[in-house]
Amino acid sequence: MKNRVPLISQYFWDFVSLFYPELCAACKSSLLNQEKVLCSKCLYELPRTNYHKVPGNPLEQIFWGRVPLERVTSFFFFVKGSKYRKLIHQLKYQNRPDIGVELGRLFGSELISEPAFLEPEYILPVPLHPKKEFKRGYNQSKTIADGLASFLPAKVRSDMLIRKTFTQTQTRKGRYERWENVEEVFGVNHTDELNDKHILLVDDILTTGATIEGCAQMLHKAARVKISVVTLGYASQ
């Protein structure tokens, strides 16, 4: 009898999936029982950067001379026209927080092989302004952070880094415009807890690096911290 209820439940959801199958967020093919968000084929073909294995990689070079960072990496290349661009669009604009959590988990399972990414004590998602987060229903960077925390030892803290002013979307802005748009819009709380800590800063997409730079500058001003960075996608200019 102990196993009968879960078995009946599985039969029920198998029946429901015949009419409302879960679809791969990239290619829209039906997912199998053990697949989440991405089908096995799309997961295998995901254009991984593997930059977490390469100290001094091109993403880290973006910030050289701009802001002190320990390590920087992204899960995959965010290429124009790629089916994987749909992942971030759905995460941000189509009420799919599960995409952030699952991709965070997948990336976290790979990051644990690199000791440098096991050092941070806190995971800080890049914050949204409260109005934007209320409208969206969640902060997409927080969902990614939650997924990463499934494998990394760091604790997610969404109360330490805050966005003080509402800014327009960063889409289609150049590097200088993006920096102007984020400078001084962030604030830092609980500085006593941040002192002498290693922070993992998390965002959805890295493009010019202006948002990450703005967050990192404010964190460095507020406390004695080391900062590493993880994003899901890297969109080269």
N, C-alpha and C positions, 0 to 999 in steps of 0.2 A: 504493500500500500504506500510505502514511503516514496517510491519512485513513480507512482502512478500519476500524481498531479502534474509534476514537471513534464511527463511524457504526453499527457493530454494537452497541456499548454503548448508543447512543441507542435503537436498535430494541428492545433488551432491556428498557430501562426504560419505553419506551412500551407494550410488551406487558404488563409488570407493572402499570402504572398503570391498565390496563383492569380489573383485578381489585382493586387496592388504590390507588385514586386519592388523591392528596393533596387535602385539603379546606381551604377557607378557615377560618381560626380564628374568624372572626366569624359567618359565615352558613352554613358547612358545605357550600357548593357546591363542585364540583370545580374545582381550580386548573388553569389552562392552563400550557403549558410555561414561559413566561417569568414567571409569577406566583409569589411566595413569601409564605407566611403569610396574606396578604390577597388576595382577588380584586380585580380592577380596580374593580369597582363599590363594594365596601366601602372601598377606599382612597380613592376619589373622595368618598365620603360621610362619611369620617372627620371628626368634629366638631372640627376644629383650633382651637386658641386663637389662633394667630398672634401671641401675646404677645411673641415674640422680636423683633418689629418695633416694639414699643411700650415705650420707656423709661418707667418710672413706672407700669407696668401694675398691675392689681389683685393679681397674685401678689406683686409687689415690695412693695406696700402692706401686705401681711400682716406683713412683717418690720420695717416702719418702727418705730423705737423699741425693737426687741427685739434685733436683731443687725445689724451692718454687712454689707451684701451689695451687690455691684455690679449684677448683672442676675439676674433670675429668670424662668424660662419653663417651660411644660409643652406637650407635643405636642398633646394632645387633652383635651376635657372628659370626665370620668369620671362619666357620668350614670346614676342609678339606673334599672334596667330596660333600659338600652341594650345592644345586642348587643356593643358594644365593651368592656363590663365583663368579658366572657369572656376577653378577651386577657390581662388581668392575672392572672385566676384560673388560667388554664392555665399562664402563665409561672411562677407561684409554687407551684402545687400539683399540676400534672399533667405534670411533667417535660418542659417545652417551653422550654428555654433558647434555641432558635432564634427564638422570638417576640421575646425581648428583643434579640437581635442584629439581627434584621431591622428592627424598629421603631426601634432606635437608628440604624441606617444610614439609614432613611428620614428621620428627624428631622435627622440630621447633614447630609444633603444639602440641607436647607432652612436650617439654621443658618449654613452657610458664606456665605450672602448678607448676614449681619450681622457687620460687623467686630468688634463687642464680643465675640462668641463665638469669635473666632479668636485672642484675646489669651491665654487660659490656657495655661500650660505643662504642667500636670498635670491628669488627670481622676481624681478620687477617688470610687469607688463607696461608698455608705453600706454599712458592713460588717454582716454577720451574725455572731452568736456562732459560734465553731467547731463547737459541737455541732449547732446548727441548720443550718449550712452542710453539715456531714457528712451529716445526715439528708436534706436536700433534694438534695444532690449538686452544688450550685452556688449562687452568690450571684446572685440575679436582677438586682441593680443592676450587678454586674460584666458581665453579658451585655449590658446596655444600653450601658455604658461602652465595651465592645469594639466595638459597632456604631457608636457616635458617632465613635470613633477612626478609623474607615474614611474619614472625611471631614475631621475636625478635626485640626489639627496637634499637639494636646496628646498626651502619653503617659499611658497608663493605669497607675496605681500603686495596687495593692490592699494594699500593705504599710505605707502611711503612716498610715492611719486604721484603728483596730482597735476592736472591741467587747470590753470587759473582762468584763462580767457578762451573764448570761442574763436576758432580760426576757420577760414574757408578751406575747402578740400585742397590737397596738395597736388592733385592730378593736373598735368600739363604745365606745372611751374618749373622753372629752371632752378639751378642750384642756389643762386643768390636770392631769388624770390622765396625759395623754400626756407632759407635761413632767416630771412627777414620775418617770415610768417610764424616761425616758432620761437624766435629769440625772446627770452624773458616770459614766455607763456606758461612755463612749468614751475611748480613749487615742490619743496621737499619737506616731509614730516618725519618725526621720530629720528632726528639726526643722531641722538645718543645711541640708538640701536644700530645705526649704520656705520659708526666710526670703527675703522680697522677691519671692515668686512669686505669680502669679495662679492660683487653683485653681478647677476646675470640679467641683462636688459633684453627684453623680448618684444619683437614687433612682427607685423605680418610681411611687409615687403621692404627691402633695402634698395633704394634707387640712388639718390645723390648722397645720402647719409646725413642730411640736414636735421631731420627729426631726432635721430640717434645722437647727433652731435649736441643738439640743444638740451636733450635730457642729460647726457653725460656731463656737460659743462655745469649744469645746475647741481648735479650730484657731487661733483668735485668741489664746487664752491661751498656746499653745505656740510660735507663730512670728509674724513680721510677714508677713501674707498678705492678699491681696485674694481674695474668694470670689464666684463666680457659681454659680447653681444651675440644673440641668436635670432635669425628671422627665418620664416618659411621660404620666401622667394628672394631672388636677387635679379633685379631688372637693370641690366647695364644700359648706360646712356649711349 
